[in-house]
Amino acid sequence: MTQDLARTRKLLSFYPKAYREERGEEIVSTLQEAAEARVPRASLSDQISVALYGVRVRLGLTSETMFGKALDIAAIPGLVMGAFFGVYLLISGDLPVVSSRFFYPHFGPFLTVGPLFYLVWILGVAAVLEWPQYRRRIAGVCMTLTIVGELLAKLAHRNPNIWEIAILVSLGLPSLLAPDVYVTRRRVMPSLIVGLATFATLFFVTNSRVNPGFFNSFYWSGTYEIVRRQPYVDVLLLALFAVLWITKRREVASAALILSSPWIIVGVAYPMSLQYLQVDTLNAIALIAWVVGMALIVTTSRYRPRPPASVDLSALNSGS
């Protein structure tokens, strides 16, 4: 039992110092009681749960911090944004490829398996709106199937553009990282607004119209088109973050910045991956501003010990 107690106390190293000092003994006693109720040793699942929660506390990913609350706000809208992005990719990347000779649509020049990925996300959103308490599992399934499917399709040269898939998968991260809460709101209307705004923005900032006699597809030039016009969208997103932050709506501001993360990062990462493209200065500035904003969110979300309860001396004196 002494060895098991020592092992249990080692798990506290996953927690920040302030949290250990405040709740360390409570965690140890709870874990020991749970172990004694079953066998005289803490189960591996209990130890893993304690360690993982300690990591979440360190990273500010609990429902008690602003970062955790922002992830909770961004979780379902992120999945809906991914579904709408998938629909846009289906329309502009796979579907409307028209031959100038025969004028008929067919599934694009690459014959990708992308439509299957997008269907997974659409079904995933339908499921998460019905059972929002399972959003983490649903997001995990959507992300895993997309990543595995992309890798397998690449072997057969039937995969969509890797950068679009990277954005799609990243939009599931808020649901994967968001803390579990007892009551999970569906947030149907805000999520649909975010999804429609994503679709409309992509429609207006990209130009994937079919040229006569040329099989065009968003997978050829879509990422370049996004990156080229990204600064204009970044300015609006960062301005929105600043306004919401200044007006004390910091959880919503943080959620907006989280949802803009894949687009801002790809705006710099994509040209860096190609020798013939240079990183746009405005995209680089947007990335720096994003890093500053995320650092502000993370530092604001560090765990802080609760203030000691104040004692009413007048009540004690009257009682005596």
N, C-alpha and C positions, 0 to 999 in steps of 0.2 A: 504493500500500500504506500509505503514511503517513497519507493521508486516511481510509482505511478503518480504520486503527488508532485514529485520533482519534474516529471515529464509534463504534467499539466501546467505547472508554473512556467516552463519554458515556452509554452504556447503564447504566453502573455507578451513575449518579445515582438510578436507581430503587431501589437497595438502601440500607439503613441504613448509617451510617458505620462501625459496628463490623464489619458484614459485609464492606464494601468493603476495610477495612484487613486483614481476615483472609484473604479469599478472592478479592479483586479481581483480582490478577495471574493467579490460576489460571483465573478465568472468561475473562479476555482471551485468554490463551494457548490455552485450549481452543477458543474461538470462532474464533480465527485458524487453528488447525490444521484445524478442520472446513472453514473456507472454502478453505484452500489445497488440501485434498483434492479439492475440486470445481472451483471457479474462484477466481481471485485476488480474491475479494470475498465477504464474509459474506452469506449468503442472507437474504432478508427474513424468512422463517419462523424462522430461528435468532435473529435480532435480536428479533423479537416474543416468542419463547419466553423469551429472557433477560430482557427487560423485564417480562413478566408474572410471571415467577418472583420478580423483584425486588420487585414490588408485593405478592406473597404473603408474602414475607419481612417486609416492612414491616408488614403487617397481622397477622402471626403465624399465617398460614394454611398452615404447612408441617407436615410430620409430626414435626418436631423440637420443636415447641412444644405447650403444653398446650391452647391454643385449637384447633390443628389436630387434635390427638388427640381432643378433645371432639367436634369436627365429624365425625370419622371414626366415633365411637361413635354419634352422633345421626343419621347419614346414612340408613341403611336403616330404622331405627325411624321416622324422620320420614316416609318414603314409605309405610310400612305404616300409620302413623297417618292419613295422607291418604287411603289406600284405605278404611279403616274409617269415616272421617268421610264419605267419599263414599257408602258404603253407608247410613250413617245418614241422610244427606240424601235419598237415594233413597227410603228407607222413610218418613221423616217429612215430606219436602218434596214429593215427586212422586207417590208411590204411594197412600197410604191416605186418599184423599179420597172420602168416602162420602155419597151422597145419602140423606137421611132418608126420601125417598119411594120410591126404588127399591132402595136398599141394595146398591149394587155399587161395587167399587173401579175407579178408572181413573187415568190419569196426569193429575195435578193440575189445578187451575183455570187455571194459566198455560200448560200444555202446553209446558213448557220442554224444552230439549235437554240439560238437566243429566245424565240417565242416560248419555248418550254420554260426557260428561266423566268420570263416575265409572267407567265401563267402561275408559276409557283408564288410569286410575290402578290399577285392579285388575289389568289386564294388565301394566302397568308393574311392579308389585310382583312378579308371577309371574316376569317376565323378570329382574328384578334379583336375586331369590333364586336363580335358575338361573345367571346370569352377573353376580355382584356386582362384578367388575372393570369393568363398563360402567355402573356406577350413575350417574356424572355425565352420560353421554349420555342414559341412560334418563330421568333426572330432567329434563334439559333438554327432551326431547321431550314429556313429560307436561305440564310447565309451559307450554311454547310452545303446544301444542294447546289447552290450557285457556284461556289468555289470548286467543288468536286466536278460538277458538270463542265465548267470552263476548262479545267485541266484535261479531262477526258476528251472533250471536243477539240481541244488544241492538237491532240495526237492525230485526229482525223482531218485537221484543217477546216473545222466547221464551227469554230468558236467566234463569238462576237469580239469587238475590239476590247482589249484587256483594260483600257483606261475607263471606258464606260462601265464595265463590270466592277472595277475597283470602286467607282463612285456608288454604284448600286449596293454593293456589299457594305460599304461604310455607313450607309443610311440605316442599317440595322443595328449599328453599334449602340446608339442611345438606349434601345430596348434591352440589349444584352447587358449593359452596364448599370441601368437604372435600378435603384433599390426596390426590393419587394415591399409593397404597401398593402395594408389590409383591404382598403377600398381603392380599386383602380377605375378611374373614369374613362369612358370610351372616347370622349372629346371628338365626336363625329364631325361637327361643323368646322371647328378650327382645323382639324386634320384635312378635311376636304378642301378648305380654303388654301392651305399650304400646298396641297397637291396640285390644285388647279393653277395656283400662282407659279409653281415650278414648270408646269406644262406650257403655260402662256409665255413665260420668260424664255424658255428654250425655243419656242416657236418664233419669237420676235428677234432673238439674238443670233439665231443660226439661219443658214441659207442652204438648204439641201434640196433645192428644186432640181427637177430632172432636166438635163440639157438634151436637145434633140440628138439622137444617134449615140447617146452615151449612157451607159449603165451607172448611175450615180447611187451612192448610199451614204448614210450618215456615218457608217463605220469607216469610210475613207477619210473624210475631212471633218467629222463632227467635233472631235476633241480639239482640233485646231481652231474651229469656229468658236467653240465655247471659250477657249483660252484667249483668243483675239479680242473678244468683246466682254470678257470677264471683268475688267476693271470698272466698267460702268455699273455692273450689278454689285460689285464689291463695295463701291462707294455708298450705295443705298443700304446694303446690309450692315456695314460698319456704322453708318449714320443712325440707322435704326437701333443698333446696339447701344450707341452713345446716348441717344435720347431716352431710351427706356432705362438705362442705368442711372442717368442724372435725375430722372423723375421717380426714382426709388422702386421701379418695377424690375428689380435686378434678376429675379428668377426667370421672368419672361425674356429679358435681355440675354441672359446666359443661354437659354434654350435656343434663341435665334442664332447666336454665335455658334453653338454646337451644330445646328443643322446646316450652317453655311460652311462648316469645316472642310468637307470633301471637295467642294468646288474651289475654295481658295487654295488648298494644298495642291490640287491637280493643276491649277493655273500656273504654278511654278515647277512642279515635278515633271510635267509632260515635256515642256521645252528643254529641260535639263537632260532628259533622256535621249534627245536627238541632237546630233552634231550641227545640223544646219539651221536650228532654231535658237534664238536668244530669248532669255527671260525678259518679258516686258517689265519696265521699271515700275509701273503702277501695280502690276501683279506682285512684285517683290515687296513694295510698300504695304500692300494689302496683307501679305503674309506676315510681315513684321507687326502690323497692327493687330492681326489675329493672335499672334503669340503673346503680345502684351495683354490683350483681352483675356485670353485663357489663363495666363499667369495671375491676373487680377481675380478671376473666378476661383482658381485653385487656392490662392493664399487667403482669400476671404472665407473659404470653406474649411480651413483647418479646424480640427477639433479643439475646442476650448473648454476647460473645466467649468462646471456650473458654479455660480457664486454661492457662497455659504448662505444658508437660510438665516434671515435676520430674526433676532429674538426680541420680542416685545417685552422690555424691562418693566414697563408700567403694569402689564398684566401679571408679571411674576410678583411684583411688589404688592399688588392688591390681593393676590392669592395668598401671600404669606401673611 
